[in-house]
Amino acid sequence: MKATATDRRSGSQTIVGLARACHLQPTVAVTAATTALALLAGQRMPGALAVAAAVLAGQCSVGWSNDWFDAGRDDATGQTQKPIVAGLVSAATVRNAALIALAASVPLSLLLGWQATGVHLIAIGSAWAYNGRLKATAWSPLPYAISFGLLPAFITLGLPSHPWPRANVMIATALLGTGVHFINTLGDRDADHATGITGLPQRMTATGALSVGITLLSFAALLVWSLGDRLKMMQNALVLLALGLDVIVLLSVRAARPERAQTWALASTGVCLVLFAVSRPMLTN
């Protein structure tokens, strides 16, 4: 029996809904950045592809679990931009996709060895813990620090000699992820408070959360810059651009444009990642 136009449209809506529910932009950004760092660390192409597949599966599982766990709260606060609330995809479909992606991340990570697998599963588990409970507590930044801080370890432990990364590299990525967390809460503060999501940024004033987020992003950029050759003009230009974008984030929030602040914060994060690539820091000792 041939599929009807309605069936095909429903199927395409589900695909679009799943793509949106996985938080596509940060998922692609984290996957691409981690893969690039793997290549910088000396991983050969097959290994880099394994990194990309494992991180993509893990990030999809995190994004889908977030929308699955939040479906009731999103519906209660009229978050019609969310794909489940908009009717593009059902909560059950998103739940199943999250669990399948989580299961797939295990064998994909094992392609890089058990050491890398253990670290990656801790990072994914930390992100799931945030989605499930910690986002509503004062400990909300901790999963971001753990998950982003462990990404360089996943990369280096997947190398043939299984070395741990330099501490400063892990600190830089932890600062980067935690800074983004503080910025990302700015656009949903009212809805978060209405549904009991009172993480550490929500317990602060908007200005306070912004100040912390900007400070962390700025320190991340400066630390990444310090890991490379500080005499290179490109690196100096990029760190100044990252710091300039952080100022724009500040101005956007003060102008009551939190959605623009989030966009500029993502841009600052992207510049920091490019700075990482240009600096070509030694990830291991």
Secondary structure, 3 states (H helix, E strand, C coil): CCCCHHHHHHHHHHHHHHHHHCCHHHHHHHHHHHHHHHHHCCCCHHHHHHHHHHHHHHHHHHHHHHHHHCHHHHHHCCCCCCCCCCCCCCHHHHHHHHHHHHHHHHHHHHCCCHHHHHHHHHHHHHHHHHHHCHHHCCCCHHHHHHHHHHHHHHHHHCCCCCCCECHHHHHHHHHHHHHHHHHHCHHHHHHHHHCCCCCHHHHCCHHHHHHHHHHHHHHHHHHHHHHCCCCCHHHHHHHHHHHHHHHHHHHHHHCCCHHHHHHHHHHHHHHHHHHHHHHCCCCEC
